[in-house]
């Protein structure tokens, strides 16, 4: 997505399906292992970071690791705020054309932290993977494509945008983690956003559907590449 702007809609449009139980993450010396099946092998991740982006960016990757380790026993609400703040402080916005010379490129967390730059999808993906590594179940997280209203409250102009949604309980309105607004706000307060579809590693939902309508890796080639490439970079699904 080449353009990203800052999303709220009736709460029914943001409803989530039933959630699975999750377990607390465990920390090991060279990896961050989560009981929800996402683990980060930081030995591999740091080596790849050094090879591709140099020693100065390894420090940023270590800060990411430290943040995850120190946040493991926080509440989910605290984890949401900590992760959102980390990427707000450590990333700056750039379009895909400026950064990758492509109209639409989805970067892995290694690429995003390595550059220190990204657009809305890159922020959302990095936050999603961070929260999965902190033990928040996939059922509670959705990457959400939205139409974002631009040009003021009376404008009819919209742009494509991506945010991350966190659903604390089934059928609740999500909290919205956005690359362009530092505060984490409930969907009811994001009247500038209208969801189009959402997805995670398990499914893809159209608008307000309660059941997955497609396999996300079959329908979204860029998401399939993210899942494949992150495994090569030490993030195991």
C-alpha positions in Angstrom: 0.0 0.0 0.0 1.6 3.2 -1.1 -0.5 5.6 0.9 -1.4 5.5 4.6 -3.6 7.8 6.5 -5.1 7.7 9.8 -10.4 4.5 11.3 -14.7 4.0 13.4 -17.7 2.3 12.5 -20.7 0.8 14.3 -19.4 -1.7 16.9 -21.0 -4.6 15.1 -18.7 -4.2 12.2 -15.7 -4.7 14.5 -16.9 -7.8 16.3 -14.6 -10.7 16.7 -15.2 -14.5 16.8 -14.7 -16.6 20.0 -11.3 -16.6 21.5 -8.9 -19.4 22.4 -7.2 -19.6 25.7 -3.5 -18.8 25.8 -0.5 -19.5 28.0 2.2 -17.3 29.3 5.4 -17.1 27.3 8.7 -18.5 28.5 12.1 -16.9 28.1 15.2 -18.8 27.2 18.7 -17.5 26.8 18.8 -17.2 23.0 15.1 -17.3 22.1 11.8 -15.9 23.1 9.3 -18.8 23.1 5.6 -18.3 23.3 3.0 -21.0 24.2 0.8 -19.7 21.4 3.3 -21.3 18.9 5.2 -18.2 17.9 8.8 -18.1 19.0 11.6 -15.8 18.1 15.1 -17.3 17.8 17.0 -14.2 18.6 20.4 -15.8 17.8 19.3 -16.2 14.2 17.5 -12.8 14.2 20.5 -10.9 15.4 22.8 -12.6 13.0 20.6 -11.8 10.1 20.3 -8.2 11.3 24.1 -7.8 11.4 24.5 -9.4 8.0 21.9 -7.3 6.3 21.9 -3.9 8.1 25.1 -3.8 10.1 26.0 -3.6 13.8 24.3 -0.3 14.5 20.9 -1.9 13.8 21.7 -4.9 16.0 21.3 -2.6 19.0 17.8 -1.8 18.0 17.0 -5.5 17.6 18.4 -6.1 21.0 16.2 -3.4 22.4 13.2 -5.1 20.8 14.3 -8.4 22.5 14.7 -6.6 25.9 11.2 -5.0 25.5 9.6 -8.4 24.9 11.5 -10.1 27.8 10.6 -7.3 30.2 6.9 -7.3 29.1 6.2 -11.0 29.4 4.4 -10.8 32.8 2.5 -7.6 32.1 -1.3 -7.6 31.5 -2.5 -7.7 28.0 -3.6 -4.1 28.1 -0.1 -3.1 29.3 1.5 -5.2 26.5 -0.6 -3.4 23.9 0.6 0.0 25.2 4.2 -1.0 25.6 4.5 -2.5 22.1 2.7 0.4 20.5 5.0 2.9 22.2 8.1 0.9 21.3 7.4 1.2 17.5 6.3 4.8 17.8 9.7 5.6 19.3 11.8 3.4 17.1 10.3 3.8 13.6 9.7 6.7 11.3 7.1 6.7 8.5 8.2 6.2 4.9 6.2 5.2 1.8 7.0 2.0 0.0 8.0 3.9 -3.0 10.5 5.9 -1.0 11.8 2.9 0.9 11.6 0.0 -1.5 10.9 1.6 -4.9 7.7 -0.4 -5.1 4.0 0.6 -4.9 3.2 -1.9 -2.2 5.7 -3.9 -0.2 5.1 -5.6 3.2 8.3 -5.7 5.3 9.2 -8.2 8.0 10.1 -7.0 11.4 13.8 -7.6 10.6 13.5 -5.4 7.5 11.5 -2.7 9.3 13.8 -2.5 12.4 16.8 -2.8 10.1 15.7 0.3 8.2 14.1 2.0 11.1 11.4 3.1 8.6 8.1 1.7 7.4 4.6 2.4 6.3 1.3 1.4 7.9 1.5 -2.3 7.0 5.0 -2.5 8.4 4.0 -1.0 11.7 1.0 -3.2 12.0 2.9 -6.4 11.1 5.7 -5.7 13.6 3.2 -5.0 16.4 1.2 -8.1 15.6 4.2 -10.3 15.7 5.4 -8.7 18.9 2.1 -9.3 20.6 2.0 -12.9 19.4 5.4 -13.4 20.9 4.1 -12.0 24.1 1.5 -14.7 24.3 -1.6 -12.9 23.1 -3.7 -15.4 21.2 -4.1 -15.0 17.4 -7.9 -14.9 18.0 -7.5 -11.6 19.7 -5.5 -9.9 17.0 -6.5 -8.8 13.5 -4.6 -6.9 10.8 -7.4 -4.7 9.5 -7.5 -3.0 6.1 -9.6 0.1 6.4 -10.8 3.1 4.4 -9.4 6.1 6.2 -11.2 9.4 5.9 -8.9 12.3 5.0 -9.5 16.0 4.6 -11.6 16.6 7.7 -14.9 15.3 9.2 -17.0 16.5 6.3 -14.7 15.1 3.6 -15.8 12.1 1.5 -12.2 11.4 0.4 -10.7 8.1 1.7 -7.4 6.3 1.4 -6.4 2.7 2.0 -4.8 2.1 5.3 -3.9 -0.8 7.7 -4.2 -0.9 11.5 -3.9 -3.6 14.1 -7.0 -4.5 16.1 -6.9 -6.1 19.6 -10.1 -7.8 20.8 -10.0 -8.3 24.6 -13.2 -10.5 24.6 -15.4 -12.0 21.9 -17.7 -9.5 20.1 -16.1 -6.5 21.7 -15.0 -3.4 19.9 -11.3 -3.6 19.3 -8.6 -1.3 20.5 -6.9 0.2 17.4 -3.1 0.4 17.1 -2.3 2.9 14.4 0.9 4.0 12.9 -0.2 7.6 12.5 -1.9 8.2 15.9 0.3 7.5 19.0 -2.7 6.8 21.3 -4.4 3.4 21.4 -8.1 4.1 21.1 -11.2 2.0 21.0 -12.8 1.6 17.5 -15.8 3.7 18.6 -13.5 6.7 18.8 -12.0 6.2 15.4 -14.8 7.5 13.3 -12.4 8.2 10.5 -11.9 4.5 9.8 -14.2 2.0 8.1 -13.1 -1.7 8.0 -12.9 -3.5 4.7 -11.5 -6.9 5.6 -9.2 -8.3 8.3 -6.9 -11.2 8.7 -4.3 -13.0 10.9 -2.4 -16.2 10.5 -5.5 -18.3 10.9 -8.2 -16.7 8.7 -9.5 -13.8 6.6 -12.7 -12.0 7.4 -14.7 -9.7 5.1 -16.1 -6.6 6.7 -18.3 -7.8 9.6 -18.3 -11.5 8.9 -18.0 -13.7 12.0 -16.4 -16.7 10.2 -13.3 -16.8 8.0 -14.1 -16.6 4.3 -10.8 -17.6 3.0 -7.3 -18.9 3.7 -5.2 -15.7 4.2 -2.1 -17.2 2.7 -4.0 -18.3 -0.4 -5.6 -14.9 -0.9 -2.8 -12.6 0.2 0.5 -13.3 -1.5 2.3 -10.5 0.4 1.1 -12.1 3.7 2.3 -15.5 2.6 5.7 -14.0 1.9 5.8 -12.5 5.4 5.1 -15.8 7.0 7.7 -17.6 4.9 10.4 -15.0 5.2 10.0 -14.4 8.9 10.7 -18.1 9.5 14.1 -17.7 7.7 14.8 -14.7 9.9 14.1 -16.6 13.2 10.4 -16.1 13.8 8.8 -19.5 14.0 5.0 -19.8 13.6 
